[in-house]
Amino acid sequence: MKNFLGFVSFVLIIGGISGLVSDHLWGLHLFGFVRYLIPAGHQTAGYFTMIGVGVLLALGVALLDRLGERD
């Protein structure tokens, strides 16, 4: 489960960064499917939110991993 959540956090972070770069510099989408998660007209806020959720999920996975080492 931790591997899956780590992958999802990776996709959210990279997809959000890619979305911000593609909206403001050029049209290359690394993970093109994540743009369908963002409402029309709210791309910048949506991509920042994706990055934030991805970071929080990655921190949660790291915390679970750390708690698992303690046992």
C-alpha positions as semicolon CSV with decimal commas, in nm:
position;residue;x (nm);y (nm);z (nm)
1;M;0,000;0,000;0,000
2;K;0,287;0,234;0,078
3;N;0,432;0,179;-0,269
4;F;0,099;0,266;-0,431
5;L;0,058;0,581;-0,221
6;G;0,416;0,679;-0,298
7;F;0,344;0,640;-0,669
8;V;0,026;0,848;-0,643
9;S;0,213;1,124;-0,459
10;F;0,484;1,117;-0,726
11;V;0,224;1,149;-1,003
12;L;0,049;1,437;-0,825
13;I;0,372;1,629;-0,763
14;I;0,520;1,578;-1,110
15;G;0,182;1,630;-1,279
16;G;0,127;1,955;-1,090
17;I;0,474;2,087;-1,172
18;S;0,435;1,980;-1,534
19;G;0,096;2,150;-1,552
20;L;0,233;2,476;-1,415
21;V;0,527;2,471;-1,654
22;S;0,311;2,385;-1,954
23;D;0,056;2,655;-1,876
24;H;0,312;2,931;-1,829
25;L;0,600;2,837;-2,062
26;W;0,510;2,585;-2,330
27;G;0,247;2,320;-2,400
28;L;0,431;1,999;-2,303
29;H;0,231;1,789;-2,056
30;L;0,436;1,513;-1,893
31;F;0,130;1,350;-1,735
32;G;-0,144;1,476;-1,963
33;F;-0,426;1,295;-1,787
34;V;-0,395;1,506;-1,470
35;R;-0,524;1,813;-1,652
36;Y;-0,868;1,649;-1,650
37;L;-0,866;1,668;-1,268
38;I;-0,852;2,050;-1,276
39;P;-1,167;2,259;-1,334
40;A;-1,157;2,486;-1,639
41;G;-1,033;2,834;-1,560
42;H;-0,861;2,733;-1,236
43;Q;-0,546;2,575;-1,371
44;T;-0,288;2,759;-1,160
45;A;-0,468;2,707;-0,829
46;G;-0,551;2,348;-0,922
47;Y;-0,192;2,259;-1,006
48;F;-0,065;2,418;-0,684
49;T;-0,328;2,217;-0,496
50;M;-0,213;1,898;-0,668
51;I;0,145;1,968;-0,565
52;G;0,036;2,036;-0,207
53;V;-0,172;1,719;-0,183
54;G;0,113;1,518;-0,335
55;V;0,362;1,657;-0,082
56;L;0,126;1,586;0,208
57;L;0,069;1,233;0,081
58;A;0,444;1,178;0,048
59;L;0,496;1,302;0,404
60;G;0,223;1,066;0,524
61;V;0,388;0,773;0,349
62;A;0,723;0,866;0,502
63;L;0,560;0,882;0,846
64;L;0,402;0,539;0,796
65;D;0,737;0,404;0,684
66;R;0,908;0,552;0,989
67;L;0,645;0,411;1,225
68;G;0,685;0,071;1,060
69;E;1,060;0,074;1,128
70;R;0,999;0,129;1,498
71;D;0,809;-0,196;1,544
